[in-house]
Amino acid sequence: MDRVATGSIRDADLTVAEGVNWSVAAGDYWVVAGLQGSGKSDFLLMTGGLMGPQDGRYTLFGEPMPIFDDARLQTRLRLGLAFEGGQLLAHLTVRENVALPIRYHHNLSAAQAHDAVSEALEEMELGPWADTTPGSLSRNWLKRVGVARALMLKPQLLLVDDPIAGMDLRHAQWWLGFLDELARGRKWPGNGPLTLVVTTSDLRPWKGRARQFAMLHDKTFRILGGWPEVEAAKSDVIHQLLMNEIPRPDERPTKN
């Protein structure tokens, strides 16, 4: 990104970030932090190409963004986006939502997509809800359906909006471990290590996981660096973002 300004998907005249100079290299694992209302979701949606920048230049795999024309669609499909609330189609089942990308872009029937979709559902522990509609699922599981759908086309870059917000401990630990595996090259979806950009309103759970950190506050995108730079930063906003760390599964809680 070169001097990019980002608007809001709800209000085209509102600017949530300006003067952003940022590049993401293959294999990076970025966490972009921001307090509630900072505009980090809008920033991620712009990064995902759902809206164009208000100003500046942004390229994805060498192609100018946003990509809307069919001639460059294959470049666009190298990017996956998982929304904070899943953004699922309410009238379709979980299985049908997950199948949408490969059925549409690969022109497959439900039967032809069945094996790939079943594998995804098993990997995401979604099998028991495969034939139910999203309205019967909790937020914890809706987010898993959303990321399963985002991974069906085996993207090289995955954007995930605030995956652990509102999660209970078990689901938060699952997300942190799952993203770690994706960054290292998880067996499924089987396309090697992914480049990750994740947003959050709580920095501490990402210690020892993400490799690069940035912050969005007051329309300013600030690159922090690695975790030592996060801890050393003298900023009231960063202190607010350093909330209680979610323990790893092998850590035993202490008694009060």
C-alpha positions in Angstrom: 0.0 0.0 0.0 1.3 3.4 -0.9 -0.3 6.4 0.9 -3.6 4.6 1.1 -6.7 6.1 2.7 -9.5 3.8 3.8 -13.2 4.6 4.0 -16.1 2.9 5.8 -18.2 0.3 4.0 -21.2 1.9 5.7 -20.3 5.5 4.9 -18.3 6.2 1.8 -17.4 9.7 3.1 -16.0 8.6 6.4 -12.2 8.0 6.6 -10.9 5.4 9.0 -7.3 5.4 8.0 -5.1 7.6 5.9 -1.5 7.7 4.6 -1.0 4.0 5.0 2.3 2.7 3.8 2.4 -1.1 4.3 3.6 -4.2 2.5 2.9 -7.8 3.3 5.4 -10.5 2.2 4.8 -14.1 1.5 4.9 -16.0 4.8 4.2 -13.0 7.0 1.8 -13.4 10.0 0.5 -10.0 10.8 -1.9 -8.9 13.6 -3.5 -5.5 13.2 -4.8 -4.3 16.5 -7.3 -1.6 17.3 -9.8 -0.6 19.9 -13.5 -1.0 19.2 -14.6 1.5 16.6 -11.1 2.1 15.3 -12.0 1.0 11.8 -10.0 -2.2 11.7 -12.8 -4.2 10.1 -13.2 -1.5 7.4 -9.5 -1.6 6.8 -9.5 -5.4 6.4 -12.5 -5.2 4.0 -10.6 -2.7 1.9 -7.5 -5.0 2.0 -9.8 -7.8 0.9 -11.0 -5.8 -2.1 -14.6 -5.4 -1.1 -14.2 -1.6 -1.6 -11.5 0.5 -3.2 -9.2 2.9 -1.3 -10.3 6.5 -1.0 -6.8 7.6 -2.0 -3.4 6.0 -2.8 -2.4 2.8 -4.5 -2.8 -0.8 -3.4 -1.7 -3.9 -5.3 -2.3 -7.5 -4.6 0.2 -10.0 -6.1 1.3 -7.2 -8.4 -2.3 -6.3 -9.6 -4.0 -3.0 -8.7 -6.9 -3.4 -6.3 -9.8 -3.7 -6.0 -10.1 -6.4 -8.6 -13.6 -6.6 -10.0 -13.1 -7.6 -13.6 -13.2 -11.2 -14.8 -9.9 -11.1 -16.6 -8.0 -10.8 -13.2 -10.3 -13.0 -11.2 -7.8 -15.7 -10.6 -5.5 -13.2 -8.9 -8.4 -12.2 -6.6 -9.1 -15.8 -5.7 -5.6 -16.2 -4.3 -7.0 -14.2 -1.3 -9.4 -15.5 1.2 -11.5 -13.4 3.7 -13.2 -14.6 6.8 -15.6 -12.1 8.2 -16.0 -11.4 12.0 -19.6 -12.7 12.0 -19.2 -15.3 9.3 -21.5 -13.5 6.8 -23.2 -16.7 5.9 -26.3 -17.1 3.7 -29.1 -17.8 6.1 -31.2 -19.9 3.7 -28.4 -22.4 3.0 -27.1 -25.1 5.2 -23.7 -25.1 6.7 -22.6 -27.6 4.0 -24.0 -25.5 1.2 -22.4 -22.3 2.6 -19.0 -24.0 2.7 -19.5 -25.5 -0.8 -20.3 -22.1 -2.4 -16.8 -21.1 -3.6 -15.8 -24.3 -5.3 -19.3 -24.9 -6.7 -19.4 -21.4 -8.2 -15.8 -20.9 -9.3 -15.1 -24.5 -10.4 -18.6 -25.2 -11.8 -19.2 -28.3 -9.7 -22.4 -30.1 -8.8 -23.2 -30.8 -5.1 -22.1 -34.4 -5.7 -18.8 -33.4 -7.3 -18.0 -31.0 -4.4 -19.1 -33.5 -1.7 -15.8 -35.0 -0.8 -13.9 -31.7 -0.5 -16.7 -30.1 1.5 -16.9 -33.1 3.9 -13.2 -33.0 4.5 -13.5 -29.3 5.4 -16.4 -29.9 7.7 -14.5 -32.7 9.5 -11.3 -30.5 9.9 -13.4 -27.7 11.4 -15.4 -30.0 13.6 -18.6 -28.9 11.9 -19.9 -32.3 10.9 -22.8 -32.4 13.4 -24.2 -29.1 12.0 -23.6 -29.8 8.3 -27.2 -30.0 7.3 -28.5 -27.3 9.6 -28.9 -23.6 8.7 -26.7 -20.9 10.3 -29.5 -19.6 12.5 -29.2 -22.6 14.7 -25.5 -22.1 15.4 -23.7 -20.0 18.0 -21.3 -17.3 17.1 -18.4 -19.7 18.0 -19.4 -22.1 15.2 -20.5 -19.5 12.7 -17.0 -18.1 12.6 -15.6 -21.6 11.8 -18.0 -22.0 9.0 -16.9 -18.6 7.6 -13.2 -19.5 7.7 -13.9 -23.0 6.2 -15.6 -21.3 3.3 -12.7 -18.8 2.9 -10.2 -21.7 2.6 -12.1 -23.8 0.1 -10.3 -22.3 -2.9 -6.9 -22.8 -1.2 -5.8 -19.1 -1.1 -2.2 -18.0 -0.5 -3.3 -15.1 1.7 -5.9 -15.3 4.3 -7.5 -12.2 6.0 -9.4 -12.9 9.3 -11.4 -10.3 11.1 -11.2 -10.5 14.9 -11.5 -14.3 15.1 -11.4 -14.6 18.9 -13.7 -11.6 19.8 -16.4 -12.9 22.1 -15.0 -16.4 22.1 -15.1 -18.7 25.2 -11.8 -20.1 26.2 -12.0 -23.4 24.3 -12.9 -21.8 21.0 -10.3 -19.0 21.4 -7.6 -21.6 22.0 -8.8 -23.5 18.9 -8.6 -20.4 16.8 -5.1 -19.5 18.0 -3.8 -23.1 17.4 -5.6 -23.4 14.0 -4.1 -20.1 12.7 -0.6 -21.2 13.9 -1.0 -24.4 11.9 -2.1 -22.5 8.8 1.0 -20.3 9.1 3.2 -23.3 9.3 1.5 -25.2 6.4 -1.3 -27.3 7.8 -2.2 -30.5 6.1 -5.6 -29.1 5.3 -6.3 -27.2 3.0 -3.1 -28.5 1.6 -1.5 -25.5 -0.1 1.5 -24.9 2.1 2.1 -22.2 4.7 -0.4 -19.3 4.4 0.3 -15.6 4.7 -2.0 -14.3 7.4 -3.4 -10.9 8.3 -5.6 -11.0 11.4 -7.3 -8.1 13.3 -7.8 -8.0 17.0 -8.8 -5.7 19.9 -6.7 -7.7 22.4 -3.0 -8.1 21.6 -1.9 -10.5 24.4 -3.2 -13.8 23.0 -1.0 -13.3 19.9 2.3 -13.3 21.9 4.5 -16.0 20.5 2.2 -16.6 17.6 2.0 -13.7 15.1 5.4 -12.4 13.8 4.5 -8.8 12.9 2.2 -6.3 14.6 0.5 -3.1 13.6 -2.0 -0.8 15.2 -4.8 1.4 13.9 -5.8 4.3 16.0 -7.1 7.8 15.3 -6.9 7.3 11.5 -3.2 6.3 11.8 -1.8 3.0 10.8 1.3 2.4 12.8 3.7 -0.5 12.2 4.9 -1.8 15.6 7.3 -4.6 14.7 7.7 -7.8 16.6 6.5 -8.6 20.1 9.5 -7.0 21.8 8.6 -3.7 20.1 4.9 -4.1 21.2 5.9 -4.5 24.8 8.4 -1.7 24.7 6.0 0.8 23.0 5.0 3.7 25.2 1.4 4.3 24.2 -1.8 4.4 26.3 -3.7 2.7 23.4 -1.2 -0.2 23.3 -1.5 -0.6 27.0 -5.3 -0.9 26.6 -4.8 -3.5 23.9 -2.5 -5.6 26.2 -5.3 -7.3 28.0 -5.2 -10.7 29.8 -3.5 -13.4 27.8 -5.5 -16.5 26.9 -3.5 -19.4 28.3 -2.4 -22.2 26.0 -4.1 -25.6 26.4 -1.1 -27.1 28.2 -1.0 -24.3 30.9 -2.8 -25.1 34.1 -4.7 -22.3 35.8 -3.5 -21.3 39.3 -5.9 -21.2 42.2 -6.7 -17.8 43.7 
